[in-house]
Amino acid sequence: MSTTQTTAHVEQWRLPRQVAAPDGPVDVKMMYVMHHAFRRDLVMFAEAAAVTPADDRDAWAALSRRWQVFSEILHHHHSGEDAGLWPWLQEVADDAERATLDAMEAEHAEIDPILTACRTGFERVTTATDPAAVARLAERLAAARDTLLAHMGHEESEAMALVQKYMTQADWDHVVENNFDQKVAPRLLLAAVPWIAHELPRDAADALLAEAGTPMRLIWLATRRRFERLDERCTRHV
């Protein structure tokens, strides 16, 4: 673990709806890419739930499937932060900075029951035509959007500043490899590649796929149309 700050800097990515990108030596673009996809889906879910008729069972089935992908990737992402990133930073942070890291974990804990309520809501609207259940789910999805958007903004502005203050690129890569990359099941990877690339600005998507290499580009080519069809079913009323 290194606590030596370097003066080297990399150009940080700024994507749509992103709140901050603290300057520093660590290339953390995948964090911002994931946040872009989370924000995109949160906005979509809230908008779609507000206008999708209770009797359009195909649209609700598509939204439920999309929610399963979203929530599984989010759980994996938060688990990696809680198991690897926040503990690493806790070791080197001062007392005030530890309060920020404690807040990250507390916000994750606040988010979990909201996600559970949304999952329960999707189970209801996909098994019965119930306008009241649709209205409740729409409220829960709006709450999930608001809570998670606030959390990601807090993380980008304060927690990522600590990453840039204390970590080297090697430190970051080690945490990512051991707490994020190695724990991705092949099934989740196949779902995540088109999900990540969807609506990502073209220059960012091209750069990301080029850096990831041929295997990821082939996965994207093989899966993107299926994902786009799913998205069209989700948003048919938006």
Secondary structure, DSSP 8 states (H G I E B T S, - for coil): ------S--------TT------SS---HHHHHHHHHHHHHHHHHHHHHHHS-TT-HHHHHHHHHHHHHHHHHHHHHHHHIIIIIHHHHHTT--HHHHHHHHHHHHHHHHHHHHHHHHHHHHHHHTTS--HHHHHHHHHHHHHHHHHHHHHHHHIIIIIHHHHHHH--HHHHHHHHHHHTGGG--HHHHHHHHHHHHTT--HHHHHHHHHHH-HHHHHHHHHHHHHHHHHHHHHTTT-
